[in-house]
Amino acid sequence: MKWWPIGIAAGIGAVLYFARAIVAHLRIGDRAVSASAVLLGVSVAVVVLRDMTL
């Protein structure tokens, strides 16, 4: 399949999005970042697992 680069790019975009969301929440003093941290972990896992299967 020729669509795998788009999937990896989308996964990296999700990682960057959730990482920046956590940073933004921490900057304003909001410590409730557990949901974003879980989604960041899932996004990282998806990118790593996809990269390992190439």
mmCIF file of the C-alpha atoms, coordinates in Angstrom:
data_MODEL
# 
_entry.id   MODEL 
# 
loop_
_atom_site.group_PDB 
_atom_site.id 
_atom_site.type_symbol 
_atom_site.label_atom_id 
_atom_site.label_alt_id 
_atom_site.label_comp_id 
_atom_site.label_asym_id 
_atom_site.label_entity_id 
_atom_site.label_seq_id 
_atom_site.pdbx_PDB_ins_code 
_atom_site.Cartn_x 
_atom_site.Cartn_y 
_atom_site.Cartn_z 
_atom_site.occupancy 
_atom_site.B_iso_or_equiv 
_atom_site.pdbx_formal_charge 
_atom_site.auth_seq_id 
_atom_site.auth_comp_id 
_atom_site.auth_asym_id 
_atom_site.auth_atom_id 
_atom_site.pdbx_PDB_model_num 
ATOM 1  C CA . MET A 1 1  ? 0.000  0.000  0.000  1.00 0.00 ? 1  MET A CA 1 
ATOM 2  C CA . LYS A 1 2  ? 1.180  3.464  -0.777 1.00 0.00 ? 2  LYS A CA 1 
ATOM 3  C CA . TRP A 1 3  ? -0.809 5.214  1.956  1.00 0.00 ? 3  TRP A CA 1 
ATOM 4  C CA . TRP A 1 4  ? 1.461  4.422  4.927  1.00 0.00 ? 4  TRP A CA 1 
ATOM 5  C CA . PRO A 1 5  ? 3.389  7.749  4.813  1.00 0.00 ? 5  PRO A CA 1 
ATOM 6  C CA . ILE A 1 6  ? 0.139  9.642  5.309  1.00 0.00 ? 6  ILE A CA 1 
ATOM 7  C CA . GLY A 1 7  ? -0.677 7.505  8.341  1.00 0.00 ? 7  GLY A CA 1 
ATOM 8  C CA . ILE A 1 8  ? 2.730  8.106  9.885  1.00 0.00 ? 8  ILE A CA 1 
ATOM 9  C CA . ALA A 1 9  ? 2.433  11.845 9.226  1.00 0.00 ? 9  ALA A CA 1 
ATOM 10 C CA . ALA A 1 10 ? -1.010 11.880 10.858 1.00 0.00 ? 10 ALA A CA 1 
ATOM 11 C CA . GLY A 1 11 ? 0.359  9.986  13.869 1.00 0.00 ? 11 GLY A CA 1 
ATOM 12 C CA . ILE A 1 12 ? 3.238  12.426 14.248 1.00 0.00 ? 12 ILE A CA 1 
ATOM 13 C CA . GLY A 1 13 ? 0.748  15.289 13.981 1.00 0.00 ? 13 GLY A CA 1 
ATOM 14 C CA . ALA A 1 14 ? -1.328 13.750 16.777 1.00 0.00 ? 14 ALA A CA 1 
ATOM 15 C CA . VAL A 1 15 ? 1.789  13.354 18.949 1.00 0.00 ? 15 VAL A CA 1 
ATOM 16 C CA . LEU A 1 16 ? 2.719  16.996 18.441 1.00 0.00 ? 16 LEU A CA 1 
ATOM 17 C CA . TYR A 1 17 ? -0.866 18.118 19.076 1.00 0.00 ? 17 TYR A CA 1 
ATOM 18 C CA . PHE A 1 18 ? -1.208 16.297 22.387 1.00 0.00 ? 18 PHE A CA 1 
ATOM 19 C CA . ALA A 1 19 ? 2.299  17.255 23.528 1.00 0.00 ? 19 ALA A CA 1 
ATOM 20 C CA . ARG A 1 20 ? 1.521  20.917 22.907 1.00 0.00 ? 20 ARG A CA 1 
ATOM 21 C CA . ALA A 1 21 ? -1.865 20.523 24.650 1.00 0.00 ? 21 ALA A CA 1 
ATOM 22 C CA . ILE A 1 22 ? -0.119 19.222 27.760 1.00 0.00 ? 22 ILE A CA 1 
ATOM 23 C CA . VAL A 1 23 ? 2.430  22.051 27.668 1.00 0.00 ? 23 VAL A CA 1 
ATOM 24 C CA . ALA A 1 24 ? -0.316 24.647 27.241 1.00 0.00 ? 24 ALA A CA 1 
ATOM 25 C CA . HIS A 1 25 ? -2.302 23.276 30.185 1.00 0.00 ? 25 HIS A CA 1 
ATOM 26 C CA . LEU A 1 26 ? 0.764  23.149 32.407 1.00 0.00 ? 26 LEU A CA 1 
ATOM 27 C CA . ARG A 1 27 ? 1.701  26.723 31.483 1.00 0.00 ? 27 ARG A CA 1 
ATOM 28 C CA . ILE A 1 28 ? -1.607 28.070 32.768 1.00 0.00 ? 28 ILE A CA 1 
ATOM 29 C CA . GLY A 1 29 ? -1.432 26.000 35.929 1.00 0.00 ? 29 GLY A CA 1 
ATOM 30 C CA . ASP A 1 30 ? -3.982 23.334 35.023 1.00 0.00 ? 30 ASP A CA 1 
ATOM 31 C CA . ARG A 1 31 ? -2.698 20.012 36.341 1.00 0.00 ? 31 ARG A CA 1 
ATOM 32 C CA . ALA A 1 32 ? -5.518 17.846 34.951 1.00 0.00 ? 32 ALA A CA 1 
ATOM 33 C CA . VAL A 1 33 ? -3.655 16.500 31.938 1.00 0.00 ? 33 VAL A CA 1 
ATOM 34 C CA . SER A 1 34 ? -4.247 12.789 32.432 1.00 0.00 ? 34 SER A CA 1 
ATOM 35 C CA . ALA A 1 35 ? -6.572 12.421 29.431 1.00 0.00 ? 35 ALA A CA 1 
ATOM 36 C CA . SER A 1 36 ? -4.124 14.204 27.157 1.00 0.00 ? 36 SER A CA 1 
ATOM 37 C CA . ALA A 1 37 ? -1.260 12.134 28.529 1.00 0.00 ? 37 ALA A CA 1 
ATOM 38 C CA . VAL A 1 38 ? -3.116 8.897  27.770 1.00 0.00 ? 38 VAL A CA 1 
ATOM 39 C CA . LEU A 1 39 ? -3.889 10.020 24.238 1.00 0.00 ? 39 LEU A CA 1 
ATOM 40 C CA . LEU A 1 40 ? -0.284 11.135 23.789 1.00 0.00 ? 40 LEU A CA 1 
ATOM 41 C CA . GLY A 1 41 ? 0.889  7.687  24.863 1.00 0.00 ? 41 GLY A CA 1 
ATOM 42 C CA . VAL A 1 42 ? -1.491 5.992  22.447 1.00 0.00 ? 42 VAL A CA 1 
ATOM 43 C CA . SER A 1 43 ? -0.366 8.264  19.613 1.00 0.00 ? 43 SER A CA 1 
ATOM 44 C CA . VAL A 1 44 ? 3.295  7.532  20.327 1.00 0.00 ? 44 VAL A CA 1 
ATOM 45 C CA . ALA A 1 45 ? 2.566  3.806  20.460 1.00 0.00 ? 45 ALA A CA 1 
ATOM 46 C CA . VAL A 1 46 ? 0.775  3.920  17.090 1.00 0.00 ? 46 VAL A CA 1 
ATOM 47 C CA . VAL A 1 47 ? 3.662  5.750  15.412 1.00 0.00 ? 47 VAL A CA 1 
ATOM 48 C CA . VAL A 1 48 ? 6.300  3.467  16.925 1.00 0.00 ? 48 VAL A CA 1 
ATOM 49 C CA . LEU A 1 49 ? 4.431  0.264  16.089 1.00 0.00 ? 49 LEU A CA 1 
ATOM 50 C CA . ARG A 1 50 ? 3.742  1.384  12.537 1.00 0.00 ? 50 ARG A CA 1 
ATOM 51 C CA . ASP A 1 51 ? 7.367  2.354  12.064 1.00 0.00 ? 51 ASP A CA 1 
ATOM 52 C CA . MET A 1 52 ? 8.507  -1.052 13.367 1.00 0.00 ? 52 MET A CA 1 
ATOM 53 C CA . THR A 1 53 ? 6.335  -2.913 10.847 1.00 0.00 ? 53 THR A CA 1 
ATOM 54 C CA . LEU A 1 54 ? 7.842  -1.249 7.782  1.00 0.00 ? 54 LEU A CA 1 
# 
